[in-house]
Amino acid sequence: EPRFVLYWYESAGCRTASRLRAKICAARERFLGRPAPGAFVALSAPASSGERAISALSDVAAHWPGGAAMIHQAVDR
C-alpha cells in the first residue's frame, strides 16, 4: 500500500533531511572531541487517507522539537 512519509535526521544538534549534512554535523562534533548522537526519524501514514494523512503527519511533526521547520522545508521543495 502506498504511504506518505515525512522524515529527517537529527545529528549532533543538526536537523536536516539530508543524510550527507547529518554526517557532516556528526563529523564536525567528533573532530572537536565531542559526542555526536544521532537519529533518523520517519513518520508515515497510508496514502489512501489523503488529506487526513497529511494533516496527521504534519500535526505530529509540528509537536516534535524542530519538526515544524522540517515540514516547511519539505513543502518549499
Salt bridges, closest charged atoms under 4 A:
GLU10 OE2 - ARG15 NE 3.58
GLU29 OE2 - ARG28 NE 3.43
GLU29 OE1 - ARG34 NE 2.73
ASP59 OD1 - HIS63 ND1 3.61
